[in-house]
Amino acid sequence: MARRLAEFLLTALLCWGTSRLGLWFVPFVAGAWFGVLPPRRGAVLTAAVAAVAGWGVSLWLLARESLPVGATARAIAALAGLPPYAPSPSR
């Protein structure tokens, strides 16, 4: 449990720090690294959640500073295979 938490925190900090430096592709590299390592139960899930957390915190901080984050969010969504815009709720 402590090892998984340490992996999560290290990966999240790595993704957050590198995305703040403009290296937004690092979570993909981290995911590939976890894919190459010997399989361990929950390792891929830990890496995926940590990458999302690192990116999310970085985008949230940029938005909090009133910087435009729409283009970055669309590029990340496209790389992840998601639609560029969230569907609007039907009324």
N, C-alpha and C positions, 0 to 999 in steps of 0.2 A: 504494500500500500504506500509506504513512504517513498519507495523507488519510483512508482508510477506518478506520484505527486511531484517529485523532483523532476522527472522527465517532462511532465506537463508544464511546470513553471519555467524550466529552461527553454523549452520549445516556444512557449508563448512569449517570453522575453526576447528570444532571438527573432521571432517573427515581427514583434512590435518594434524592436530597435532597428532592424534592417528596413522595415517599411517606412520608418521615420527618416531614414537616410536615402529613400528613393529606390531601394532594392525590393520592390513589391513582389517579385517572383520567388523570393526565398521560401515561402511556405510550400511551393511546389517542389523545391529541392529537398526540403525537410520531409515531405511526404514520400519522395522517391527514396530518400535515405532509409526511412522506416520500412519501406517495401523491400529493400535489399537486405536488411538485417535478418537474422534468423527469426522465424515466426515465434511470437510470444502472444499469449492470450491478452487481447485488449490494447496491444501496442499501436495498431493502426487507428483505433478509435481515439486513443489518447493524443496521437499526433494530429488527427483531423480537428478535434475540439480545440487543441492548443493553437493551431494555425488560425482557426476562425476567431478565437479569443484575441490573439495578437493583432490580426487585421482589424477586428471590430474596435478594439481600444484605440488603435491608431486612427481609424476613420472618425471615431467619435471625438477624439481630441482635435482633429483637423476641423470638424464641423463646429466644435465648441469655440474655436478661434475664428469662426466665420470665414473659413477658407472653402473654396469650392471643392466638393468631394464627389460630385455626381459622375464626372468622367472616370475617376478612379474606380468608383463602385461599379459602373457599367463594364469597364475592362475586366475587373475581377469576376463579375458575373458571367461574362462571355467566356473567360478561360475556364470557369467552373461548369460551363454548359447550362447556365441558367438564363432565363429571359432578361433583357436589359432593363425592363421596367416591371415593377410589381403590379399585379393585376389589381384594378380598383374594385373595392367591394360593391357587390350589386345591391341596389336598394329596393 
